[in-house]
Amino acid sequence: MSHRAIPAVVAAGIALIAAGCGGTNHARRASSTAPLDRLHGLVAQPLPVKPSFTLTDTAGRPFDFTARTRDKLTYLYFGYTHCPDFCPATMADIARALRHVQPAVRRRVEVVFVTVDPRRDTGPVLRTWLGHFDRSFIGLTGSERKIRAVEKAAGIPLAPPAKRRGANYAVQHSSLVLPYSPDGRAHVVYAQGFHSSDYAHDMPLLLQY
């Protein structure tokens, strides 16, 4: 498969997952024969711009996304802790990638997970779940209205509200990972089908922007 540019809205659309987090997409990745200076992620056009927002972290404190991630390579992902597949797989891949990059790179990377299920994902629940992958991962929550506004600001397609029946229900959400470079733009995006080796390859390159 060849590396190619795709419209941002298309990239988001192919990664919108059906209820239960299951589904497939057709993201095109870079060829294994691509030059080493080529990014493995999908290039969205126009490049997504880092949104400005404030939500609540797992300790109950306000988290200013722009201020707290300034000059960092920041991975933004929207998901929920009861997700059976894509969310834990994505967090595990990023955590594994961070263990394979140089310490100087690792120190300049932040991973921010915004729950789309604030009813169940309280601060302690988010903190415990993210800690299974990497204790440095940041978990954010807020009202459903605020979270949907953040998704919209990030260019993520809004899924229908969850149909809640008791304590067990699925939440539709996008599987896109948005990595904002220090310049405030996502020079690539990732969908399902990318692996820890892709993230690790791209991290030092994305820090150059």
ABEGO torsion letter per residue (X at the ends): XBBBBBBAAAAAAAABBBBGGBEBBABBBBBAABBAABBABBBBOBBBBBBBBBBBBAAGBBBBAAAAABGBBBBBBBBBAABAAAAAAAAAAAAAAAAABBAAAAAABBBBBBBABAAABBAAAAAAAAAAABAABBBBBEBAAAAAAAAAAAGBBBBBBBBBBEABBBBBBBABBBBBBAAGBBABBBBBGBBAAAAAAAAAAAAAX
